[in-house]
Structure formats: C-alpha cells, structure tokens
Amino acid sequence: MAIVIFHNPNCSKSRAALDLIRAAGQEPTVVPYLGTGWTRPQLQALFAAADLRPRDALRSARGPARELGLLDEGTSDETILDAMVAHPELVERPLVCSPKGVRLCRPPERVRDLL
C-alpha cells in the first residue's frame, strides 16, 4: 500500500506533512478532499484506523463548526459525521495513511512515524 495524504494545499500543516513525506523519498497519492468530498464509510474507516472519534478530528479553530453547533459538548458523533460529509472542510488535516497505520498529522512531524 502506498502512502495516501488527504490534503488541503491551502493549509500550511498539510503542505508541511506532504513535504516531509517527499523528503523521505516517498511520492504519496494526494487526495484533494475539499474537491472530492468524504463519504460516511470512508470517514468511519479512517477514524477507526487512527483510533479517533469524529470530535477528535473536527476542525474547530476555523470554519463552520461553531455556527453549526458542533462544538457543543452534547453533539453526537453521528451529527458530527453528517456535518463532515456535508462540509468537507470540517475534517482536521492532514490525515495520512501508510502501511504503518493512519494518523492525523498535526503537528506535521507526526507523519514521520508512518514512513
């Protein structure tokens, strides 16, 4: 299995993780998830492999999370997943998959464990 990075080229953390992968001599499959979007099964599989709950991967600093009420403590994982499918930018980035596992690479240096 090749390395896959779910990438947002406008995000400095995502660009840094991609640079680290390439500096290690790997050429990953780059998935521009803002354009392709997410499916619920895809997110569920990625989060399960990374041992994350949807709330753990919710981009809360910027974007519509607050306006959608997703930051409220009682918001269910199901509601957050539905919102992530409808608004791909709600997923924190970058998510990286490799033969060594799946990880949310924030900070970008976390990608080194996957190389």
C-alpha positions as CSV (number, residue, x, y, z in Angstrom):
1,M,0.0,0.0,0.0
2,A,1.3,3.4,-0.9
3,I,1.2,6.5,1.3
4,V,-2.0,8.5,0.9
5,I,-2.4,12.0,2.2
6,F,-5.8,13.7,2.4
7,H,-4.5,17.1,1.5
8,N,-5.6,20.8,1.5
9,P,-3.0,22.8,-0.4
10,N,-4.1,26.0,1.3
11,C,-3.1,24.5,4.8
12,S,0.4,25.1,5.9
13,K,0.3,22.0,8.1
14,S,-0.9,19.8,5.2
15,R,1.8,21.2,2.9
16,A,4.5,20.6,5.6
17,A,3.4,17.0,6.0
18,L,3.5,16.5,2.3
19,D,7.0,18.0,2.1
20,L,8.2,15.6,4.9
21,I,6.8,12.6,3.0
22,R,8.5,13.7,-0.2
23,A,11.8,14.5,1.7
24,A,11.7,10.9,2.9
25,G,11.8,9.7,-0.7
26,Q,8.1,8.8,-1.0
27,E,5.6,10.1,-3.6
28,P,2.2,9.8,-2.0
29,T,-1.2,9.6,-3.5
30,V,-2.6,13.1,-2.9
31,V,-6.4,13.3,-2.3
32,P,-7.7,16.8,-2.6
33,Y,-10.6,16.1,-0.2
34,L,-12.1,19.6,-0.4
35,G,-12.9,18.8,-4.1
36,T,-13.7,15.1,-3.8
37,G,-15.6,15.3,-0.5
38,W,-15.9,12.5,2.0
39,T,-18.3,9.6,2.4
40,R,-19.5,8.5,5.8
41,P,-18.0,5.0,5.5
42,Q,-14.7,6.5,4.4
43,L,-14.5,8.8,7.4
44,Q,-15.6,6.0,9.8
45,A,-12.9,3.7,8.4
46,L,-10.2,6.4,8.6
47,F,-11.2,7.4,12.2
48,A,-11.3,3.8,13.3
49,A,-7.9,3.1,11.9
50,A,-6.5,6.2,13.5
51,D,-8.3,5.5,16.8
52,L,-10.1,8.8,16.6
53,R,-13.6,9.9,17.4
54,P,-15.2,12.3,14.9
55,R,-14.9,15.0,17.6
56,D,-11.2,14.4,17.7
57,A,-10.9,15.1,14.0
58,L,-13.2,18.1,14.0
59,R,-11.6,21.3,12.7
60,S,-12.9,23.7,15.3
61,A,-10.5,26.6,15.0
62,R,-11.8,27.9,11.7
63,G,-14.8,27.0,9.5
64,P,-18.4,26.5,10.3
65,A,-18.1,24.1,13.3
66,R,-19.3,26.8,15.8
67,E,-22.1,28.1,13.6
68,L,-23.4,24.5,13.1
69,G,-23.4,23.9,16.9
70,L,-20.8,21.1,16.6
71,L,-18.7,22.4,19.4
72,D,-21.4,21.8,22.0
73,E,-20.5,19.0,24.4
74,G,-23.7,17.1,23.7
75,T,-23.3,16.9,20.0
76,S,-23.2,13.3,18.9
77,D,-20.6,11.6,16.7
78,E,-23.3,10.9,14.2
79,T,-24.2,14.6,13.9
80,I,-20.5,15.5,13.5
81,L,-20.0,12.8,10.8
82,D,-23.1,14.1,8.9
83,A,-21.7,17.6,9.1
84,M,-18.2,16.5,7.9
85,V,-19.8,14.8,4.8
86,A,-21.8,17.9,4.1
87,H,-18.8,20.3,4.8
88,P,-15.5,18.5,4.0
89,E,-13.5,21.5,5.5
90,L,-14.7,20.4,8.9
91,V,-12.2,17.5,8.9
92,E,-8.9,18.4,10.5
93,R,-5.9,17.9,8.3
94,P,-3.8,16.3,7.1
95,L,-4.9,12.7,7.5
96,V,-2.2,10.3,6.3
97,C,-2.4,6.6,5.6
98,S,0.6,4.2,5.1
99,P,1.3,0.6,5.7
100,K,2.2,1.6,9.2
101,G,-1.2,3.0,10.0
102,V,-3.4,6.1,9.8
103,R,-2.8,9.3,11.7
104,L,-4.0,12.8,11.9
105,C,-0.6,14.5,11.3
106,R,-0.9,17.6,13.5
107,P,1.8,18.7,14.0
108,P,3.1,17.6,10.6
109,E,6.1,15.8,12.2
110,R,3.7,13.1,13.3
111,V,3.9,11.8,9.7
112,R,7.5,10.5,10.4
113,D,6.0,7.6,12.4
114,L,4.2,6.5,9.3
115,L,7.3,6.5,7.0
